[in-house]
Amino acid sequence: MIKRILVTTDGSESSAVGVRYAVALAAQQKASLLALHVVDVKLLEGPFLRDLSASLGAAPYVNYQGSIAMILDERGKAALQYVAGLCAEKGVPCETELHTGIVPRVIIEKGELVDVIVMGRAGEHKDFLEGLIGSTTEAVVRRASVPVLVTGRETPGADQFVLAYDGSRHARKALKVGVTLAEQMGGKMHLLVVGDDSAQQWLDEAREYLQSHTIELEYAHKRGDPGETIIAYARECDAGLIVMGAYGHSKLREIVMGSTTSHAVNHASCPVLLVH
């Protein structure tokens, strides 16, 4: 059950999409919201400011540190005021926090005492990412201890959702989360396994777990590239959400070679909920 949601904002329009989704989700779930803005400490470090002042042909960087810190703080406050205003309109209990630090690390730490973290697919550098998730989002997805929902949509729409299952430890946790969502929201869950004939065992174990739950279900066994197949099947089902484990069977393979997770988050037309 979702009772406390952490949403991150950097003041960009892309992150504002995630904010609007989080506020709508909080209203739907009768949950409270914690809005977080983190001033990147790297922007206040000597090398960055020294290079900036040198490029401008200006005075030594120490003269700019206080001014830049103040500008970044004001930008963060404005972003948080936007969240607070939306929450007030929707009657959602809201807290706002402004911190300075290493951005993913602060988000992960603050996320330890919430039920889910909601993030926009990209932040202020969206125009340079060509639709891909930013490094902050990716770092949080990989290291957070709670589910992370990555979205490019503004409102929840999970009457039907796809649960991608591969029998891994994280997928089993995702299966339990999916059942909870289906029971709470009354949506239809499409359970998908992708692989050759050996993947049938994953379908069988999921069926065994689900047989005692009275939810609307559909099972599918597909072949092909897992990431591409998950995306295609979600479109086929007109799913409002994809639920999956944050990692598959090999965490090392995910990090070194890229992953089904990364493909789904980067290319899905609907939000993706990643469960650890």
Summary of the structure (lengths in Angstrom):
residues: 276
radius of gyration: 20.2
end to end distance: 15.9
largest distance: 70.5
contacts: 962
relative contact order: 0.14
helix: 52%
strand: 21%
